[in-house]
Amino acid sequence: MAKYKTGLVLSGGGAWGFAHIGLIRALEERGIVPDIIAGTSIGAIIGACYADGYASNELLQIVEHVHMSRLATIHLPTKGLLELTWPEKLLQSILRAKTFEALKTPLVVAATNLSKGEIVHFRTGLLIEKVIASASVPVIFTPREINGDEYVDGGLLDNFPVTAIRDECEQIIGMHVQPKQYGEKLTNLLHIAGQSFLLAVRMQGYSQAHLCDLFIEPDLTGFRFFDFSDAKKIAQSGYDAAQKRLSIGAV
């Protein structure tokens, strides 16, 4: 017998991940409360806040103030172009739980151990350092050192961590936020690095879609990986897609 009834899986995807907030809102309206959450990158950040007890309206208020200029600080390239300073400070200020064990809902965070070349699914110990590691897109952001090893974005090896909790859950609701077509002009180094990373991780995320009992993929046409100022519109796209799937799904 499965340990949990409902698992929620939130993929990585930069600003597209704000669609997860719309999914959470749709779940709240139906009284569906996940028993465990798994996330990668932005999915890990939103998942951590949700597991800590934040509601969808509170999450939206938090992310509406996010802008790329505040997200990170530029420094001379050594291991990454940017340092993920603001998200870490934000999580330190809003998360009541400082460890995985203190969260209201169990959480699994996928991060890539760059030193050993393997995926790691964190679920115990200090929380924030592992969430930030999960969101550290290689080349763009500086890797995070944990216990002597360097970690980068979990999306490199597991952008949609369904298998991390599949055997523990009776049913899985998953949202994948990787647009089929980007259609954007590559105007700077960040866009080039970001799209190169996305092309590398997109298909491996789809490989786990069939393991979800309810797979949701919002229409994010017109939004870009770094469109953090469009949080409300992206969240609405996630809500619309979740509403549609939940109305015909068996959850």
C-alpha positions as CSV (number, residue, x, y, z in Angstrom):
1,M,0.0,0.0,0.0
2,A,1.3,3.5,-1.0
3,K,2.5,5.7,1.8
4,Y,0.8,8.8,0.4
5,K,-2.5,9.3,-1.4
6,T,-1.7,12.3,-3.6
7,G,1.7,13.5,-4.8
8,L,2.4,16.8,-6.6
9,V,5.3,17.2,-9.0
10,L,6.4,20.6,-10.2
11,S,8.9,20.9,-13.0
12,G,11.7,23.4,-13.5
13,G,11.4,26.1,-16.1
14,G,12.4,29.6,-14.9
15,A,9.6,32.2,-15.0
16,W,7.3,29.6,-16.6
17,G,7.3,27.9,-13.2
18,F,4.9,30.7,-11.9
19,A,2.3,28.6,-13.7
20,H,2.6,26.2,-10.7
21,I,0.9,28.8,-8.5
22,G,-2.1,28.7,-10.8
23,L,-2.2,24.9,-10.4
24,I,-2.0,25.3,-6.6
25,R,-5.0,27.7,-6.7
26,A,-7.0,25.2,-8.7
27,L,-6.2,22.5,-6.2
28,E,-7.2,24.7,-3.3
29,E,-10.6,25.4,-4.9
30,R,-11.3,21.7,-5.2
31,G,-10.0,20.9,-1.7
32,I,-7.2,18.8,-3.0
33,V,-4.2,18.8,-0.6
34,P,-1.1,16.9,-1.7
35,D,0.5,14.6,0.8
36,I,4.0,15.0,-0.6
37,I,5.6,17.4,-3.1
38,A,8.5,17.0,-5.5
39,G,10.1,19.8,-7.5
40,T,13.0,20.9,-9.5
41,S,14.5,24.4,-9.8
42,I,11.6,27.0,-9.8
43,G,9.4,24.0,-8.9
44,A,11.5,23.4,-5.9
45,I,11.3,27.0,-4.8
46,I,7.5,27.2,-5.1
47,G,7.2,23.7,-3.7
48,A,9.2,24.6,-0.6
49,C,7.0,27.7,0.0
50,Y,3.8,25.6,-0.5
51,A,5.1,22.9,1.7
52,D,5.8,25.5,4.3
53,G,2.1,26.5,4.4
54,Y,1.8,29.4,1.9
55,A,-1.4,29.6,0.0
56,S,-1.6,30.4,-3.8
57,N,-2.6,34.1,-3.2
58,E,0.3,34.6,-0.9
59,L,2.7,32.9,-3.3
60,L,1.5,35.2,-6.1
61,Q,2.0,38.3,-3.9
62,I,5.6,37.2,-3.3
63,V,6.6,36.5,-6.9
64,E,4.9,39.5,-8.4
65,H,7.8,41.6,-7.0
66,V,10.5,39.4,-8.7
67,H,12.5,41.0,-11.5
68,M,15.6,39.7,-13.2
69,S,17.6,42.7,-12.0
70,R,16.9,41.7,-8.4
71,L,17.1,38.0,-9.0
72,A,20.9,37.7,-9.1
73,T,24.1,39.7,-8.9
74,I,26.6,39.8,-11.7
75,H,30.2,38.9,-11.0
76,L,33.4,38.1,-12.9
77,P,32.9,34.7,-14.5
78,T,34.5,31.9,-12.6
79,K,31.9,29.1,-12.2
80,G,28.8,31.1,-13.3
81,L,27.8,34.5,-14.7
82,L,25.4,35.3,-11.8
83,E,25.0,34.6,-8.1
84,L,21.6,33.6,-6.9
85,T,21.4,36.1,-4.1
86,W,17.9,37.5,-4.0
87,P,16.0,34.1,-4.0
88,E,18.2,32.9,-1.1
89,K,17.6,36.0,0.9
90,L,13.8,35.8,0.1
91,L,13.6,32.2,1.3
92,Q,15.6,33.0,4.4
93,S,13.0,35.8,5.2
94,I,9.8,34.0,4.5
95,L,10.4,30.3,5.1
96,R,9.4,29.3,8.7
97,A,10.9,25.9,8.3
98,K,14.7,25.8,8.0
99,T,14.9,22.0,7.5
100,F,12.9,19.5,5.4
101,E,11.7,17.8,8.5
102,A,10.0,21.1,9.8
103,L,7.9,21.5,6.7
104,K,4.1,21.0,7.0
105,T,4.2,18.8,3.9
106,P,7.0,16.4,2.9
107,L,9.2,17.8,0.1
108,V,11.6,16.2,-2.3
109,V,14.1,18.5,-4.2
110,A,16.0,17.4,-7.2
111,A,19.5,18.7,-7.7
112,T,22.4,17.6,-9.9
113,N,25.6,16.6,-8.1
114,L,28.1,18.1,-10.7
115,S,31.1,16.6,-8.9
116,K,29.8,13.0,-9.2
117,G,27.6,13.4,-12.3
118,E,24.4,12.1,-10.7
119,I,21.0,13.3,-9.6
120,V,20.2,13.6,-5.9
121,H,16.7,13.8,-4.4
122,F,17.1,15.7,-1.2
123,R,14.4,15.2,1.5
124,T,16.2,15.8,4.8
125,G,18.5,18.3,6.4
126,L,18.9,22.0,5.8
127,L,16.3,23.3,3.3
128,I,17.3,26.5,1.6
129,E,20.8,25.5,0.4
130,K,19.3,22.5,-1.4
131,V,16.5,24.5,-2.9
132,I,18.9,27.1,-4.3
133,A,21.2,24.3,-5.6
134,S,18.2,22.9,-7.4
135,A,17.7,26.2,-9.2
136,S,21.3,27.0,-10.1
137,V,21.2,26.7,-13.9
138,P,24.8,25.7,-15.0
139,V,26.9,28.4,-16.6
140,I,24.3,31.1,-15.7
141,F,24.4,30.6,-12.0
142,T,27.2,29.7,-9.7
143,P,27.0,26.1,-8.4
144,R,26.2,25.5,-4.7
145,E,28.6,23.6,-2.6
146,I,27.1,21.1,-0.2
147,N,29.2,18.7,1.9
148,G,32.2,19.3,-0.4
149,D,30.4,18.6,-3.7
150,E,29.1,21.1,-6.2
151,Y,25.5,21.1,-7.2
152,V,23.6,22.7,-10.0
153,D,20.0,22.7,-11.4
154,G,18.2,19.4,-11.0
155,G,16.8,19.9,-14.5
156,L,20.1,18.9,-16.0
157,L,19.3,15.2,-15.1
158,D,15.7,15.3,-13.7
159,N,13.6,18.3,-14.6
160,F,10.3,16.6,-13.8
161,P,11.0,14.4,-10.8
162,V,8.0,12.0,-10.9
163,T,10.0,8.9,-10.3
164,A,11.3,10.3,-7.1
165,I,7.9,9.8,-5.4
166,R,5.9,7.6,-7.8
167,D,6.2,4.4,-5.8
168,E,5.1,6.2,-2.6
169,C,1.9,7.7,-4.0
170,E,-1.5,6.3,-5.1
171,Q,-1.8,9.1,-7.6
172,I,0.4,11.8,-9.0
173,I,-0.6,15.3,-10.3
174,G,2.2,16.8,-12.3
175,M,2.7,20.1,-14.1
176,H,5.4,20.4,-16.8
177,V,6.3,24.0,-17.8
178,Q,8.4,23.8,-20.9
179,P,6.8,25.4,-24.0
180,K,6.9,23.4,-27.1
181,Q,8.2,26.3,-29.1
182,Y,10.2,29.2,-27.7
183,G,10.1,31.5,-30.8
184,E,12.2,34.2,-29.2
185,K,15.1,36.2,-30.5
186,L,18.3,35.4,-28.7
187,T,19.5,38.9,-27.9
188,N,22.1,38.3,-25.2
189,L,24.3,35.7,-23.5
190,L,21.8,34.9,-20.8
191,H,19.1,34.1,-23.4
192,I,21.6,31.9,-25.4
193,A,22.7,30.0,-22.3
194,G,19.2,29.7,-21.0
195,Q,17.7,28.3,-24.3
196,S,20.7,25.9,-24.7
197,F,20.0,24.5,-21.3
198,L,16.2,24.2,-22.0
199,L,16.8,22.3,-25.2
200,A,18.9,19.9,-23.3
201,V,16.4,19.2,-20.6
202,R,13.0,19.4,-22.3
203,M,12.7,15.9,-23.7
204,Q,13.9,14.1,-20.6
205,G,11.1,15.8,-18.7
206,Y,8.5,14.4,-21.0
207,S,9.9,10.9,-20.4
208,Q,8.2,10.9,-17.0
209,A,4.8,12.4,-18.1
210,H,3.2,8.9,-18.6
211,L,3.9,8.2,-14.9
212,C,1.4,10.9,-13.8
213,D,-2.2,10.2,-13.2
214,L,-3.0,13.8,-14.2
215,F,-0.4,15.5,-16.4
216,I,-0.8,19.2,-16.9
217,E,1.0,21.4,-19.4
218,P,-0.1,25.0,-19.7
219,D,0.0,27.1,-22.8
220,L,3.0,29.4,-22.2
221,T,3.3,30.7,-25.7
222,G,4.6,34.3,-25.7
223,F,6.4,34.0,-22.4
224,R,10.1,33.6,-22.0
225,F,12.3,31.8,-19.5
226,F,13.3,35.1,-17.8
227,D,9.9,36.9,-18.0
228,F,9.7,37.2,-14.2
229,S,7.6,40.4,-14.5
230,D,4.8,38.4,-16.0
231,A,4.1,36.4,-12.9
232,K,0.4,37.1,-12.7
233,K,-0.3,36.2,-16.4
234,I,1.8,33.1,-16.3
235,A,0.1,31.9,-13.1
236,Q,-3.3,32.5,-14.8
237,S,-2.1,30.2,-17.7
238,G,-1.3,27.6,-15.2
239,Y,-4.7,28.0,-13.5
240,D,-6.6,27.7,-16.8
241,A,-4.7,24.6,-17.8
242,A,-5.2,23.0,-14.4
243,Q,-8.9,23.8,-14.4
244,K,-9.4,22.2,-17.7
245,R,-7.5,19.0,-16.8
246,L,-9.0,18.7,-13.3
247,S,-12.5,19.0,-14.7
248,I,-12.0,15.9,-16.8
249,G,-9.5,14.1,-14.7
250,A,-10.1,11.3,-12.2
251,V,-8.4,13.0,-9.2
